[in-house]
Amino acid sequence: MSKTLAGIKKRIHRIKAELTAIEAMRPGSLTRQYKDPQNRLGAYYQISYTREMKSRTEYVPRHCLPQVRREIRHYKCFKALVAQWVDLSIEQSRCMMKKETPRP
């Protein structure tokens, strides 16, 4: 039991370290749109996301595409790490409750 608990704590510590290393981030999906979709002319990019229950769409200049893609990647990494942390915390709580349960 204590090995499992120690392992969980170690993994949570690693996740926290990875979270602190994440740089600028933003949620959303980046899509290419066309001013003339039938002929695929006039391509431009936009990012769409929901924040505080409001849907937003913003134009993204072509020279900003690498930066926005990187920020979206960072956000996805952030969300995945937080999900892992929550799962591990639940597992840790269960281990602690089993450990503290009095035996008749």
Buried (B, 14 or more C-beta within 10 A) or exposed (E): EEEBBEBBEEBBEEBEEBEEEEEEBBBBEBEEEEEEEEEEEEEEBBBEBEEEEEEEEEEBEEEEBEEBBBBBEBBEBBEEBEEBBEEBEEBBEEBEEEEEEEEE
